[in-house]
């Protein structure tokens, strides 16, 4: 597993809505530089962050209305990615254009489609209405991770690691000893783990004021290639659904390069929603847990990348979801043609001749 090709045809979490405004934001996604900004009417835009002139980052330019003026030689690029002139010079270079990525802004999240724009279907994203539901409150953030995307996917699909990696917060022996049920359908892999009559892990004791024994539900949905949602419920043992304390964590697992990943998260809860102190505690704990994962995945990445003599990997029953997730990514990648990650601006263009006809984006999608 020394190389892990990335899936281009998928929605990835590009940015939180409140990260993008009238200041140009650069973020590398699937080894491509992306320049995010908002138009004067508030619409969000993402362009390939290379000036079509000499590849200078557009994000180092300046916004003039909705047009970016490159800070190197003054090429002016509009929100569709087309050059509309060069400052102080009379001619408009023909066919000078950069890729505009399809985007979908929903519930405080900006999703970016990195592959073939014609396949950017909003229906592929999971329901995220809980992110704006007034009955929920949230903390969120972005953790940089120097490991390949698939290692994070497998980390989240096999939470038995909580027992060993997170024993002071969310893990205890009950997690690893309780088997999961795994289902998959289309581009989704799901698991459920129902722990009955267990000791409440420290994070949940403090978050919910629960005393043992408790019942704990841990249901995960991997929406390949880039989204994982964990549904958590804790309640005193014997409490009927839907009572209890509910939490959700959404991870946006966005490859930055082949070996680094943006690990976005939103953690929500449906109880004590006005308790700012509890929110601060949960954010601090979530970041501490994620740092334990980052530390583990980064040394795992070193071991994976440095393997010169292929070794036979051993797996056990609890790996079923992780292996299905890994294989799903491999199948999705095989479904893609080389062009899927290289449509529009990346496709070689003639030096002269008419500009390519833009493909209309599916309903609800900006750009493409
Ligand atoms: Fe973890």
Boltz pocket constraint, residues with backbone or C-beta under 6 A from the ligand:
constraints:
  - pocket:
      binder: B
      contacts: [[A, 155], [A, 161], [A, 162], [A, 165], [A, 166], [A, 289], [A, 293]]
      max_distance: 6.0
